């Protein structure tokens, strides 16, 4: 019978060629099995592991060795100030996307009611983060897949965020023509279907429809940008997450559709990650004349 620390050491060796963070992954899986934090492992790691704990741990290690994402194995992921339940029906929220949340909040006042639309909410990460930081906001979160939408609703309940309305819709389909927003945010599918990264790492296990789009990954971005002016208030903002190599195309699309103050923002790795644009008070029809 081995101690918990010895089990972690053994798993670290097993995962060495599978992940860039074998030790951290092993510790996280053990914490999940024990429902204990890292401080407990540091203080009591020399405790002999029970047979049940050993089996449960090695079952998870085997799944991680096959490439399954840590977030799916433990069932949650931290994002912004939230703890979000995740499963195979949604993308795993990533720190890169917090850049989008930061830039959205920069453009949303704290002291008055505002209307926000998020397209393609998945786990609810973006909509719930914005709603929590702006409690006077009314946020609508759109999702095409019903299982993902139910998960997002549950994350709202779990995090006590009550100012988000979740709607099942194909992009703007459920938005009434009379509804207007101060900001539209989206992290749409933007990966080229032929991108080789889709066969590597966590991406192999995440929902392909939430990752890829035609036209070299730009089809959904194009559709959103072209439709957005009809749903934005004058001086309203759009903010779109995109691939690091798509910034030029996204900026051009925003410009062609009447947006100004187009700005690119980099993520924590200093890679181009999201682009913002502002709708002017002049109508789109007038701009075309």
Secondary structure, 3 states (H helix, E strand, C coil): CCEHHHHHHHHHHHCCCCCCCHHHHHHHHHHHHHCCCHHHHHHHCCCECCHHHHHHHHHHHHHHHCCCCHHHHHCEEEECCEEEECCCCCCCCCHHHHHHHHHHHHCCCCCCCEEEEEECCCCCHHHHHHHHHCCCEEEEEEECCHHHHHHHHHHHHHCCCCCEEEEECCHHHHCCCCCCEEEEEECCCCEECCCHHHHCHHHHHCCHHHCEECCCCCHHHHHHHHHHHHHEEEEEEEEEECCCCCHHHHHHHHHHCCEEEEEEEECCCCCEEEEEEEECCCCHHHHHC
